[in-house]
């Protein structure tokens, strides 16, 4: 149940985990129009190697959910990747908007393991607010529950829809042992 500006609306189709993962509700002017949108962020689910964050941007006057570009569409529009596995090494090549990034080479035991042909996104999704923007960090899986970096972007308002802006891919956090956060 959301209450704002004397209006109330129930979002019964939203599913969130209970317990310590309470929803966060923020009022913030995301698009610079002087009117604060309502941002609702919550944990939809989590488990070993999986964290499914969710976020919605709500129009403050109508309490309608504003249209947001889907992760699937963002990946289709902005990301190209290739995974090449040789004995003892996983090679990941990523291009964002046609610009090829630095190659990622991971040394690991590859014998008997199954790997994807390209990065898959959607098993680990974090939302947050930074510098007046709704930002998203999505892990790129090169195999089941093994990740080789993050797709990061913010949502910007364009043509009546919140779309991905400032899209980039990095593996810096993973090099520093990011996997430990799943424990």
Protein Blocks (a to p, Z undefined) as FASTA:
>chain_A
ZZeehiacddfkbccdehjlccddddddfkonopacddddddfbdcehiacdddddddfk
lopacddddfklmmmmmpccdddddehiacddddeehiacddddddddfehpacdfbdce
hjbccdddeehiacddddddfbehiaebdcddddddeehiacdehiacdfklmmnopmmm
mZZ
